[in-house]
C-alpha cells in the first residue's frame, strides 16, 4: 500500500514538472498574443491546443525551435494542423 502511494506521489510530481516545463517553453517561445490565442483555443478545442503545445515543447527540447512564434505564425501552424487529412482510396478491380 505504501509503495502504491509513493508511486502516485512520484507520478504527480513528474506531471507537475512536465507542466512547468511546458509553461516555461510557451512563455519563452510564444508572444503574449500567441499565448492568448492558444489559451482561447484550449476552451474550444482542448485536444488541438494540447497537440500544439506538445509539438512546440518537443521542437524546443530538440533544438529545432529557435525563434519566437508570433500570433500570425501560430495561426498558420494551427491551420496546417487542423486541416483534414486526405484519405487514400485503393480501388480493387475484379478481372
N, CA, C and O of each residue as an XYZ file, in Angstrom:
380
protein
N       0.828     -1.186      0.000
C       0.000      0.000      0.000
C       0.874      1.252      0.000
O       0.582      2.214     -0.710
N       1.936      1.240      0.788
C       2.828      2.389      0.863
C       3.559      2.605     -0.462
O       3.783      3.745     -0.868
N       3.934      1.507     -1.140
C       4.589      1.613     -2.439
C       3.666      2.231     -3.466
O       4.099      3.021     -4.305
N       2.385      1.870     -3.401
C       1.411      2.426     -4.340
C       1.261      3.928     -4.118
O       1.227      4.697     -5.079
N       1.171      4.352     -2.853
C       1.073      5.776     -2.551
C       2.311      6.528     -3.020
O       2.210      7.628     -3.562
N       3.477      5.927     -2.809
C       4.726      6.556     -3.239
C       4.755      6.678     -4.765
O       5.211      7.684     -5.307
N       4.264      5.647     -5.444
C       4.189      5.686     -6.911
C       3.271      6.790     -7.390
O       3.585      7.481     -8.359
N       2.134      6.968     -6.721
C       1.198      8.031     -7.086
C       1.826      9.400     -6.865
O       1.662     10.304     -7.685
N       2.537      9.550     -5.767
C       3.195     10.825     -5.465
C       4.268     11.123     -6.511
O       4.379     12.254     -6.986
N       5.050     10.117     -6.867
C       6.086     10.292     -7.891
C       5.469     10.686     -9.224
O       5.984     11.560     -9.921
N       4.362     10.038     -9.575
C       3.678     10.344    -10.832
C       3.156     11.776    -10.833
O       3.280     12.481    -11.835
N       2.571     12.210     -9.717
C       2.074     13.577     -9.619
C       3.208     14.593     -9.727
O       3.060     15.628    -10.376
N       4.328     14.297     -9.095
C       5.486     15.187     -9.173
C       6.007     15.267    -10.599
O       6.372     16.344    -11.071
N       6.043     14.139    -11.281
C       6.506     14.099    -12.670
C       5.581     14.919    -13.563
O       6.053     15.678    -14.409
N       4.279     14.776    -13.385
C       3.319     15.554    -14.172
C       3.482     17.040    -13.914
O       3.416     17.853    -14.836
N       3.696     17.389    -12.643
C       3.866     18.792    -12.269
C       5.117     19.370    -12.931
O       5.093     20.500    -13.418
N       6.208     18.604    -12.951
C       7.444     19.055    -13.591
C       7.240     19.244    -15.096
O       7.704     20.226    -15.676
N       6.544     18.299    -15.715
C       6.294     18.394    -17.161
C       5.423     19.610    -17.481
O       5.668     20.308    -18.465
N       4.420     19.860    -16.660
C       3.542     21.009    -16.865
C       4.329     22.306    -16.704
O       4.128     23.248    -17.470
N       5.211     22.364    -15.731
C       6.033     23.559    -15.532
C       6.975     23.763    -16.710
O       7.179     24.891    -17.158
N       7.550     22.674    -17.211
C       8.432     22.753    -18.370
C       7.663     23.264    -19.580
O       8.160     24.108    -20.326
N       6.455     22.754    -19.776
C       5.625     23.189    -20.894
C       5.325     24.684    -20.788
O       5.419     25.409    -21.779
N       4.968     25.142    -19.601
C       4.673     26.569    -19.411
C       5.918     27.422    -19.670
O       5.819     28.496    -20.262
N       7.074     26.954    -19.233
C       8.322     27.677    -19.480
C       8.597     27.806    -20.976
O       8.993     28.872    -21.448
N       8.389     26.727    -21.714
C       8.606     26.737    -23.164
C       7.625     27.703    -23.827
O       8.020     28.482    -24.693
N       6.355     27.661    -23.433
C       5.360     28.538    -24.042
C       5.677     30.006    -23.779
O       5.526     30.841    -24.670
N       6.110     30.323    -22.572
C       6.448     31.712    -22.238
C       7.682     32.157    -23.022
O       7.758     33.301    -23.472
N       8.619     31.277    -23.179
C       9.873     31.635    -23.851
C       9.711     31.766    -25.364
O      10.319     32.644    -25.977
N       8.890     30.896    -25.975
C       8.852     30.838    -27.432
C       7.580     31.392    -28.073
O       7.494     31.437    -29.300
N       6.601     31.811    -27.292
C       5.381     32.391    -27.861
C       5.233     33.831    -27.384
O       5.517     34.151    -26.230
N       4.784     34.691    -28.293
C       4.488     36.054    -27.882
C       3.240     36.038    -26.998
O       2.538     35.030    -26.918
N       2.977     37.145    -26.349
C       1.815     37.246    -25.473
C       0.534     36.966    -26.252
O      -0.339     36.241    -25.774
N       0.420     37.535    -27.442
C      -0.781     37.343    -28.275
C      -0.938     35.880    -28.666
O      -2.050     35.353    -28.657
N       0.158     35.223    -29.007
C       0.101     33.813    -29.401
C      -0.317     32.946    -28.214
O      -1.087     32.000    -28.380
N       0.189     33.266    -27.009
C      -0.216     32.513    -25.809
C      -1.697     32.722    -25.524
O      -2.389     31.789    -25.116
N      -2.186     33.938    -25.736
C      -3.616     34.198    -25.529
C      -4.457     33.391    -26.512
O      -5.480     32.815    -26.140
N      -4.018     33.355    -27.773
C      -4.756     32.573    -28.776
C      -4.769     31.090    -28.402
O      -5.797     30.425    -28.530
N      -3.659     30.588    -27.953
C      -3.581     29.188    -27.552
C      -4.472     28.921    -26.341
O      -5.104     27.868    -26.249
N      -4.519     29.870    -25.421
C      -5.396     29.745    -24.260
C      -6.863     29.741    -24.656
O      -7.654     28.970    -24.112
N      -7.230     30.599    -25.603
C      -8.609     30.618    -26.096
C      -8.951     29.320    -26.817
O     -10.058     28.795    -26.695
N      -7.986     28.821    -27.563
C      -8.195     27.561    -28.286
C      -8.446     26.408    -27.320
O      -9.217     25.497    -27.619
N      -7.795     26.453    -26.166
C      -7.960     25.395    -25.167
C      -9.422     25.261    -24.748
O      -9.874     24.153    -24.457
N     -10.177     26.376    -24.712
C     -11.592     26.314    -24.341
C     -12.433     25.667    -25.432
O     -13.381     24.936    -25.144
N     -12.080     25.939    -26.689
C     -12.888     25.464    -27.816
C     -12.475     24.071    -28.272
O     -13.322     23.199    -28.467
N     -11.174     23.864    -28.441
C     -10.654     22.580    -28.928
C      -9.446     22.171    -28.099
O      -8.304     22.321    -28.533
N      -9.707     21.648    -26.890
C      -8.589     21.317    -25.989
C      -7.613     20.307    -26.575
O      -6.415     20.382    -26.303
N      -8.104     19.362    -27.374
C      -7.208     18.356    -27.942
C      -6.243     18.983    -28.946
O      -5.085     18.573    -29.029
N      -6.708     19.967    -29.705
C      -5.839     20.647    -30.663
C      -4.811     21.503    -29.921
O      -3.640     21.528    -30.299
N      -5.236     22.199    -28.877
C      -4.314     23.004    -28.081
C      -3.241     22.126    -27.463
O      -2.066     22.494    -27.456
N      -3.622     20.989    -26.952
C      -2.665     20.054    -26.354
C      -1.668     19.552    -27.393
O      -0.476     19.433    -27.113
N      -2.162     19.258    -28.594
C      -1.292     18.790    -29.671
C      -0.264     19.859    -30.044
O       0.914     19.555    -30.234
N      -0.713     21.108    -30.148
C       0.193     22.211    -30.487
C       1.219     22.415    -29.379
O       2.406     22.580    -29.658
N       0.773     22.405    -28.132
C       1.689     22.587    -27.007
C       2.747     21.488    -26.989
O       3.930     21.765    -26.792
N       2.329     20.258    -27.191
C       3.282     19.144    -27.197
C       4.272     19.266    -28.347
O       5.460     18.985    -28.186
N       3.776     19.689    -29.511
C       4.639     19.858    -30.665
C       5.672     20.966    -30.409
O       6.849     20.814    -30.733
N       5.221     22.067    -29.833
C       6.138     23.162    -29.518
C       7.176     22.725    -28.486
O       8.356     23.057    -28.602
N       6.731     21.989    -27.492
C       7.634     21.527    -26.451
C       8.695     20.592    -27.040
O       9.881     20.732    -26.741
N       8.276     19.655    -27.862
C       9.220     18.732    -28.488
C      10.229     19.487    -29.351
O      11.427     19.210    -29.308
N       9.731     20.440    -30.131
C      10.615     21.218    -31.005
C      11.617     22.018    -30.184
O      12.789     22.105    -30.550
N      11.171     22.596    -29.088
C      12.071     23.371    -28.236
C      13.111     22.474    -27.581
O      14.288     22.830    -27.519
N      12.691     21.323    -27.098
C      13.611     20.422    -26.398
C      14.653     19.810    -27.327
O      15.767     19.503    -26.902
N      14.289     19.633    -28.600
C      15.242     19.058    -29.554
C      16.077     20.121    -30.252
O      16.952     19.797    -31.056
N      15.809     21.404    -29.947
C      16.601     22.484    -30.525
C      16.141     22.961    -31.881
O      16.812     23.788    -32.499
N      15.017     22.465    -32.364
C      14.517     22.887    -33.677
C      13.796     24.222    -33.608
O      13.680     24.913    -34.620
N      13.314     24.593    -32.440
C      12.594     25.849    -32.263
C      13.589     26.876    -31.741
O      14.028     26.807    -30.594
N      13.939     27.839    -32.609
C      14.994     28.779    -32.248
C      14.482     30.206    -32.120
O      15.119     31.027    -31.460
N      13.354     30.518    -32.733
C      12.849     31.891    -32.686
C      11.468     31.926    -32.037
O      10.796     30.905    -31.896
N      11.075     33.123    -31.652
C       9.782     33.322    -31.009
C       8.680     33.244    -32.060
O       8.820     33.772    -33.163
N       7.586     32.580    -31.706
C       6.446     32.425    -32.609
C       5.420     33.496    -32.264
O       4.947     33.594    -31.132
N       5.089     34.301    -33.285
C       4.096     35.344    -33.057
C       2.701     34.814    -33.392
O       2.543     33.664    -33.803
N       1.706     35.661    -33.212
C       0.317     35.248    -33.405
C       0.050     34.779    -34.835
O      -0.640     33.782    -35.048
N       0.598     35.501    -35.810
C       0.375     35.132    -37.217
C       0.963     33.762    -37.521
O       0.327     32.949    -38.191
N       2.162     33.501    -37.039
C       2.803     32.200    -37.283
C       2.036     31.081    -36.591
O       1.928     29.977    -37.125
N       1.499     31.365    -35.396
C       0.701     30.365    -34.688
C      -0.577     30.059    -35.462
O      -0.998     28.905    -35.534
N      -1.198     31.095    -36.046
C      -2.400     30.878    -36.868
C      -2.084     29.935    -38.028
O      -2.845     29.011    -38.315
N      -0.954     30.182    -38.688
C      -0.554     29.333    -39.818
C      -0.319     27.898    -39.353
O      -0.721     26.945    -40.021
N       0.317     27.761    -38.233
C       0.580     26.435    -37.667
C      -0.731     25.712    -37.354
O      -0.886     24.529    -37.661
N      -1.665     26.429    -36.745
C      -2.964     25.837    -36.399
C      -3.731     25.425    -37.647
O      -4.361     24.367    -37.668
N      -3.683     26.248    -38.679
C      -4.367     25.894    -39.929
C      -3.773     24.641    -40.544
O      -4.501     23.784    -41.044
N      -2.461     24.534    -40.508
C      -1.803     23.351    -41.078
C      -2.172     22.096    -40.295
O      -2.366     21.034    -40.886
N      -2.270     22.207    -38.983
C      -2.597     21.038    -38.163
C      -4.068     20.678    -38.265
O      -4.420     19.498    -38.295
N      -4.933     21.688    -38.320
C      -6.379     21.457    -38.265
C      -6.965     20.989    -39.589
O      -8.085     20.479    -39.621
N      -6.226     21.153    -40.681
C      -6.766     20.724    -41.971
C      -6.988     19.220    -41.971
O      -6.148     18.453    -41.502
N      -8.132     18.814    -42.502
C      -8.394     17.373    -42.541
C      -7.376     16.654    -43.423
O      -6.969     17.146    -44.475
N      -6.998     15.518    -42.971
C      -6.028     14.712    -43.712
C      -6.724     14.092    -44.924
O      -7.883     13.682    -44.856
N      -5.986     14.035    -46.030
C      -6.539     13.413    -47.226
C      -6.568     11.905    -47.034
O      -5.624     11.304    -46.520
N      -7.659     11.320    -47.455
C      -7.776      9.870    -47.366
C      -7.299      9.249    -48.672
O      -7.601      9.735    -49.762
N      -6.566      8.191    -48.535
C      -6.157      7.456    -49.716
C      -7.171      6.361    -49.969
O      -7.549      5.621    -49.061
N      -7.600      6.271    -51.198
C      -8.540      5.213    -51.558
C      -7.837      4.245    -52.490
O      -7.178      4.631    -53.456
N      -8.000      3.003    -52.172
C      -7.427      1.942    -53.002
C      -8.589      1.222    -53.647
O      -9.514      0.759    -52.981
N      -8.514      1.141    -54.956
C      -9.584      0.510    -55.715
C      -9.114     -0.847    -56.199
O      -8.062     -0.967    -56.828
N      -9.907     -1.871    -55.899
C      -9.610     -3.212    -56.369
C     -10.556     -3.521    -57.517
O     -11.769     -3.338    -57.416
N      -9.978     -3.989    -58.600
C     -10.795     -4.343    -59.748
C     -10.789     -5.860    -59.919
O      -9.738     -6.500    -59.883
N     -11.948     -6.405    -60.099
C     -12.038     -7.845    -60.355
C     -11.833     -8.087    -61.840
O     -12.387     -7.376    -62.679
N     -11.037     -9.090    -62.153
C     -10.776     -9.408    -63.565
C     -11.442    -10.708    -63.918
O     -11.347    -11.160    -65.059
